[in-house]
Amino acid sequence: MFRRAVTALCYTAARALLALRPHVHRHLPSVRTAPLLGFNLDSRWSVTMTWPFSSFQPHDYSLPNPSWSPEMMRLYDHYNSLCEQEGGGKSKAPWVRMPSYNRLLKYAKGGQCLSKMVQAKARLFTRNMKEEGASFEYVVFLNKQEKMCTCIFQAGHLLEGPPGYVHGGAIATIIDTVAGALTTYLGGLVMTANLTINYRSPIPLGSVVLVHSLLEKMEERKILIFCQVTSSDGSKLHTEATGLFLSISLGHLIGG
Ligand SMILES: CCCCCCCC(=O)SCCNC(=O)CCNC(=O)[C@H](O)C(C)(C)COP(=O)(O)OP(=O)(O)OC[C@H]1O[C@@H](n2cnc3c(N)ncnc32)[C@H](O)[C@@H]1OP(=O)(O)O
């Protein structure tokens, strides 16, 4: 009985997690979790990014706030103009803005229980700073055709490493986040197995940079991603990285 209840919860949460992906209308790979937990998800299942849960609409942190600099806003407007517009019918625009919330599970139908099982107080650490602009301000745009993501990232004053510059761990975090968003779109549930980073030039604190993430190779469960962090005009290379992500089962997350 308990097993069946957990299975049902996991099923709902898996659907909810996948539904978090924005404007995805494509044939999804079957979810590895399904056979493990004793049910089947239709591999031809099509997903639409309307908020699938309750009437409560959580705060979307990828939308502009007053801390965003004019350069951040300029780039946001640029990429936004390349996106499918809401209510604009079947646009052929290849870009979509990826919404971003401070928790993945709490607001999902059935996910609330799973969230308690995983960890009731869990929060996405890039999205839980009270002061706007103090740490990670970012928005990720996905190009479905090119299988790439571009993130506009403004690094706040709490991300200092060397005086006046962004901490290497914070740079790794944003790279992992952007590459993770791309691989989640491509492969469902994933985890970073390996991240190799070359820091080429420091990122001034408070500046706006672009984080580009591109699919290199996809082989069964393995997804290889190439990343570059550049200045906002693309003239300066700050960081280069490669990441290996592995598709995992939901069971892997809950200790199965
Ligand atoms: C929206 C927000 C997005 C945020 C994204 C953030 C993403 C993250 O940060 S995830 C957190 C950090 N990552 C982790 O904690 C992962 C910890 N590691 C693990 O859980 C496991 O090692 C995991 C899942 C990566 C792989 O384990 P498992 O599924 O058992 O794979 P395993 O069978 O060992 O290996 C599968 C294949 O991958 C290869 N592989 C596994 N790990 C590595 C590695 N580190 N380097 C190279 N190859 C590897 C294996 O060699 C094997 O290859 P082959 O099939 O050719 O023999």
The ligand as an ORCA input file, in Angstrom:
! r2SCAN-3c Opt
* xyz 0 1
  C      17.499     23.974    -12.735
  C      18.694     23.745    -11.904
  C      19.717     22.844    -12.586
  C      20.805     22.588    -11.623
  C      21.752     21.539    -12.226
  C      22.732     21.151    -11.150
  C      23.258     19.786    -11.479
  C      24.114     19.334    -10.336
  O      24.864     20.079     -9.792
  S      23.955     17.736     -9.849
  C      24.902     17.733     -8.316
  C      26.331     17.319     -8.512
  N      26.443     15.963     -9.015
  C      26.340     14.908     -8.167
  O      26.160     15.019     -6.974
  C      26.428     13.560     -8.841
  C      27.087     12.535     -7.916
  N      27.355     11.317     -8.695
  C      26.378     10.408     -8.896
  O      25.293     10.491     -8.352
  C      26.708      9.279     -9.821
  O      28.104      9.070     -9.872
  C      26.206      9.559    -11.266
  C      24.676      9.686    -11.291
  C      26.825     10.823    -11.864
  C      26.624      8.389    -12.158
  O      26.304      7.208    -11.493
  P      25.626      6.003    -12.288
  O      24.304      6.429    -12.818
  O      25.662      4.830    -11.400
  O      26.576      5.855    -13.538
  P      27.687      4.770    -13.774
  O      26.991      3.488    -14.083
  O      28.716      4.779    -12.697
  O      28.372      5.322    -15.090
  C      27.662      5.394    -16.321
  C      28.661      5.790    -17.384
  O      29.090      7.143    -17.119
  C      30.499      7.191    -16.905
  N      30.786      8.110    -15.817
  C      30.180      8.187    -14.608
  N      30.724      9.170    -13.873
  C      31.688      9.710    -14.625
  C      32.607     10.767    -14.404
  N      32.623     11.481    -13.263
  N      33.469     11.088    -15.397
  C      33.470     10.391    -16.564
  N      32.606      9.379    -16.832
  C      31.741      9.048    -15.860
  C      30.887      5.758    -16.519
  O      32.229      5.491    -16.850
  C      29.929      4.949    -17.372
  O      30.415      4.893    -18.687
  P      30.209      3.594    -19.634
  O      28.705      3.385    -19.704
  O      30.814      3.981    -20.932
  O      30.900      2.476    -18.915
*
